[in-house]
Amino acid sequence: MILGPPALVRFNRVWQEEPFRRWRVGSAQTLVKTRWRDAELQEGATRAAELFPGHPTVWGLAIESVEAWTLGAPEKIAEELGVEVELVRQQYPRGVDVESLCENSGKPDHRPKQLLARIARLKNKTDSTEFRAAVAERTDVTRLARARPLGFAPFANRLREAFLRVS
């Protein structure tokens, strides 16, 4: 399984929806990568399904960064920090969708890791796995899928479809 803790929390939240409750995290093989082409991921998922027959195989493409999945829930970031959501939103670059933020950007304000670190510092916290996991715990999967249609939504849909096939 290739998932960082915040993505795993979201994975578990989708997993907890009916009819997924009876399945365990260890029952699936998942891939979440950034900047891979869909065809390459699909090929990898097919190979994983062959290696692990009988286990659902799901893949996700986080577009430019997995941080977009955390940044896609500014209300939940604000809740976790105990600040007003507007204060969090003020940190985001204007007119730029978070799914297009990239660590290689020439503009520091467009680098998602730096953005999350800056937001966490609003309450003297650090951008850590624990912080991202706490935000993920608060995040509604359906709303995140609507907010992140390019990356998270297809992953959540593939996860649901995989378990509908085996349920």
N, C-alpha and C positions, 0 to 999 in steps of 0.2 A: 504494500500500500504506500503510495507516495502522496502524503498530505501533511501539511503543517498543522499544528493544533487549532488555529482559528478556522481553517478550512474544514478540519475534522469536526469541529463543533457544529458548523453549518451542515456538514454531511450528516452528523448525528441528528440534527433537528429535522432535516428532511426525512431521515430514516425513521424518526419517531411518528411520523404521520401515518395514518391508516393507508394502505395495508402493510406498512413496513415494520410495525412494532415488533413482530415476532422474529425478525432477523437481527443478527449481531453484526457489529462492525467487522469482525473477522471473517464474515461470510462473503465479502466482496473484494474485488481488486479494483482499485481506482487510480487514475492518473490525472494529476492537475499540473499543467505546465504553462509556461508563458511563451508567446511568440513562436509556437509550433504551428505548422499548417494543419488544418483539420484532417487532411488525408493521412499525414504521418501519425497523428494521434489515433485515428481510426485503425490504421494498420497495427499499431502497438496494442490497441485494445483487442483486436482480433487475435493477435499472437498470445496475449494474456489469457483470453478465453480458451484458447487451445491448450495452454499450459495448466489452466485451472478449470477443467470441465466441471459443470454443475455449479459454478460460482458466478454470479452476475459480475460483469465487467463494465465499468463506467469510466468515461474520461471527460475532462473539462479543459477548456482553453481560457486562461485568465487574461487574454489579450496582451496588454503590455506589462501588467503587474498584478500579483495576487492582492496587493494592497487595495486595489479598486473594490474588492469585496468588502473590506472594512470601511473604506471611505464612502461607499455607497449607502451607508446608514448614518448620516450626520446626526440624526435625532438620537440614535442609540449611543453614539460617541459622547454626545452632550450629557445624556443620562448617566453614563458611566463616570464621566468627569464631574458631574454635579454642576454644570454650567448651562447657560442659555444656549439653545441650538443656534441662534443667530451669531453668537461669538465663535462657534465652530465654523459655521458657513463662511464667515468673514475671512477665514484662513485659506479657503479654497481659491485657486486662481479663477478669475472671472472669465466666463465664456468658454471654459475648457471642461469637457466631460472627463470625469475621473478615470474612465476606462481608457482614455488616450494619454494619461500621465505616464511618463517613462523615466526610468533612472538615468538614461543616457541623454536626457534633454539638456540643451544648453542653458536653459533657464532653471535655476535652483527651485523656484516656486512651482515648477512642473514636475518635480521629482517626488514620487509618492512616499518614499521612506522618510524624506525630509519633511514632507507635509504632515505625516502622522506624528513625527517627533515634535514638530512645532505645536501641533494641536495638543498633544499629551502635556507639553510644558505649560499649557494654560493653567493647569492645576499642579504644577511641579511633579508631574509623573514622567515616566520614560515610555517610549514606544517599545513595548516588549511583547513577547509571546503571551504573557498573562493578560496584558492590556487588550490585545487583539482578541484573545479568547473570551474575555469578559464582554467585549462589545458584541462578539458573535453570539454569545448566550442570550443577549437581549434582542437580537435581530430577528425579525419575522422573515422567514424564508420566502414566502410569497411576495412580500413587498420588495425584498432585495432582488428577486428575479425580475420584477417589473422595472426596478431602478437600474439594473445591470443586464440589459437584454442581450448583449453581445457575448458576455463571458459566463456569468453565473446562471442565467436562465437556461441556456442549453444544458449545462451540467445538471442542474436540478431536474430538468425534464428527462434527461437520459437516466438519471438515478431512479426516478419514479417508474419510467417505462421498463427498466431492467427488472424491477421487483414486481411489477404487474405481470410480467411474463412468467415469473417463477412462483407466484402466489397461487 
